[in-house]
Structures are given as structure tokens and as C-alpha cells.
């Protein structure tokens, strides 16, 4: 039997995900092989930095170049916001096809089984819903989206896979979809700053919810767990960046850091200067600085983030100033140096660094998370922290004993 170039490209992508360790379950391997990505991507928008504009690439009937684009292992922007009044640039992505290897890891995280009822929050192109339905069975997947145009495109794509019987609903994903609840699995595919109470209410006993949790600028992780008596119990799985979840009528906004920071900063050698040089993988620095920033967040500091031109990510921690004033203390965390606003910023950095090291340099994934929209949670752990998100009271507790995975 002759295999088309598009189908071969799909098989090659699946082979790569298996080889790189993102995909391993037989049922999910079959799902990806039977669900070509190009069937769900009609167009892709590529940002041209030189011209400060988006370039539209039609991929509906893909040729060799379009197949290379569709079957690259990265997220693809598939829809932009409407132009701003006055002829402004339509520059804010509002929908995408997620990175296939990340999708595979998320689906593996869910431990899907035939017969499970699944709610997907964020229909996107319909690709993820089709993969879910291949594993759990026809009629078992409900997907919701707040954008009618996105939903219409997903419906059109899923018509080619009618036997999977995916149910599409126009709704605010924050409210879930109570009509078909409870669900054994709830999978959120848009970034949220907290766990929504509706998701916790609509999850079945022993069910699991998986969602991208955007805790602060530059700090976004998949959170996974169960619900017992209305209380979420789980933890962070891995870093993951998604477009933000939007409600009905909410405009898409570009990411930004609105807090005012001092501009006249002093440079000091960082305690780790020389530790993360060119001979060490960049991932080591990224994991370290994310962990330190996350630990500062738990301790009540504000987190700021700046993506540099060389691809380096810089975090800053600060304490709030008076209303309308810049931060009282700030410390930027660089590879070789700190940038601080005098003694206040220096002391903030030193105190955070010492506390982090004395705690064993905890990773974000090494904390247990309990969350309850009703509040009332407590912790007596030495490394236990209580904070409020937009919806839930959160208790973060460092797991003991900790066991870190070995290196391959």
C-alpha cells in the first residue's frame, strides 16, 4: 500500500516522540499514528520579528514545506486576535496546536483507559480531543471552548473522525460542563492562574485533573491531582507554557509585567558565579533559577521575568513598595551577578539564597499541593507555605523523603 508523504511525516513524528521518551503507552502510540496532525491545521501564523508582523501560511493541502512546518515538534499558532481599532497590528495569538511531545506527555500523565468520561477545557483545533477519544472510546469526550470560531473549526476537523463521536460545547471553560459530569479525567489545555472550583466539583471520585498552572511570570507548570471532599491533592509535574484561559467577552492580552521596578541597580557577584558556564547544559541553569524563583514565590515575594535576546531567562524577586511606588527591594538573578537596589535588594537575595540552600534546593515538583476554594487549610510543616490564588487557598508542603530521578 502506498503511503502518502503526509502520513509518512506523521509516522516519523510518532517515531521521534517514542525515541525521545515522550510517548510510550501502546494505546497512545496507536492514537497518534491514527490521528494525523495535518488534518487539524488549516493555517499557521509565523511571527516575523524583522518586520514586526505575522505571516500566514496555508497548510490545508500541505506540500513538502508545509509538511515540514506542521510536523515539527513545536506549538503552532493557528488563530490571532482581531485588529485593534485604528489599524493596529493583530498581534496576539489566541489559539494554537500544542507541541506534540508535550501533548503526548500530558496524555501519558492522565493514565487514560477505555470507558473513562473526559472533559477537555479548550477545544483548539480538535486534535487533542481526537486523540483522547481514540483511547477512551466513542462518545466519551466532551470538549468546551469560549470562542465560537475556534469551536467551529474544531467541529469541521473532527467531522473526518466521526466514529470517535466527540461532543463539542460552546461554554466558558472555567465553568466546565456540568451536564455530563462527573468526569474520570479533566484535561485543561489553556493556562490558568488557579484551579477552578467547577473542575473540582465535576471530577469523579478517584478521577484526575490536569491543568497548566501559571503561578507567576515565567513560572508555569502542569498540575495534576485528585479531589476528595472538595479538596484538591496533587502537585506539579513539569514546566509547560500555554495561552491563557479566557472567559466570554475577555480580550486576549499580550503577556507583561506591570509592577514597577527600580532602574538604578547595583551589580554584585552572584553566589553561583562560574557554576553554570558554557560546559554545563543550559537546562541546569533554567531548572535552578526557576526553582529559586518558585521558592521565593512561596515565601511571599513577587516574581518578575525577562526573556533575553540570547534565549536566557532572567528572574527577579521583589518586595512590594508603597502604593504607586517601585518595589522596596529587588534582586535580579543572573548567571554571574545579581542586580540589586542597594542594601535592601542585596539582603533579600542573600536571605532567599541561604533559605533555599538550607532547604536542600527544592524543585517545584517536590512540593505537595492542596487547594480548597472554601479555605480553612493548615500546615505544620517546617517547609509548608500557605497562599491564596484567585480561586483557592493553596497549601504547599515539601515532600519528605525526596527521591530525584537519575540521569540517563
VENRAZI-V374585 format. One record per run of one state. SS is the DSSP state (helix for helix, strand for strand, loop for the rest). FROM is the first residue (numbers start at 1). TO is the last residue. If there is no record, write none. Layout:
ss = [SS & SS]
from = [FROM & FROM]
to = [TO & TO]
This chain:
ss = [loop & helix & loop & helix & loop & helix & loop & strand & loop & strand & loop & helix & loop & strand & loop & strand & loop & helix & loop & strand & loop & helix & loop & strand & loop & helix & loop & strand & loop & helix & loop & helix & loop & strand & loop & strand & loop & helix & strand & loop & strand & loop & strand & loop & strand & loop & strand & loop & helix & loop & strand & loop & strand & loop & strand & loop & strand & loop & helix & loop & helix & strand & loop & strand & loop & strand & loop]
from = [1 & 5 & 20 & 26 & 34 & 37 & 41 & 43 & 49 & 53 & 59 & 64 & 71 & 76 & 81 & 93 & 98 & 100 & 111 & 118 & 122 & 127 & 137 & 141 & 146 & 148 & 165 & 167 & 171 & 173 & 176 & 178 & 181 & 183 & 189 & 191 & 193 & 197 & 203 & 217 & 219 & 229 & 231 & 240 & 244 & 245 & 266 & 270 & 282 & 299 & 302 & 308 & 313 & 320 & 329 & 334 & 337 & 341 & 342 & 359 & 364 & 367 & 373 & 384 & 389 & 393 & 399]
to = [4 & 19 & 25 & 33 & 36 & 40 & 42 & 48 & 52 & 58 & 63 & 70 & 75 & 80 & 92 & 97 & 99 & 110 & 117 & 121 & 126 & 136 & 140 & 145 & 147 & 164 & 166 & 170 & 172 & 175 & 177 & 180 & 182 & 188 & 190 & 192 & 196 & 202 & 216 & 218 & 228 & 230 & 239 & 243 & 244 & 265 & 269 & 281 & 298 & 301 & 307 & 312 & 319 & 328 & 333 & 336 & 340 & 341 & 358 & 363 & 366 & 372 & 383 & 388 & 392 & 398 & 408]
